[in-house]
């Protein structure tokens, strides 16, 4: 019923829309659907922290590098550079 939850949040409860996307992202992460989890972390505006955390836990550094380069956000580039230096 996630689609319905997103639809209701978009129409009637926009204040909780990002929270709903975050909960859905955590659900996808728990069942191993990484691409869907990333998409909903981006929708919830928590991708700068949650996607690197998730991909580091999965030890999927190639996907993490591709994500950082694809987002084109200075904050993520800085984090990636610091991570590589460490």
Secondary structure, DSSP 4 states (H G I P E B T S, - for coil): -HHHHHHHHHHH-GGGHHHHHHHHHHHHHHTT-HHHHHHHHHHTT-HHHHHHHHHHHTT-HHHHHHHHHHHT-HHHHHHHHHHHH-
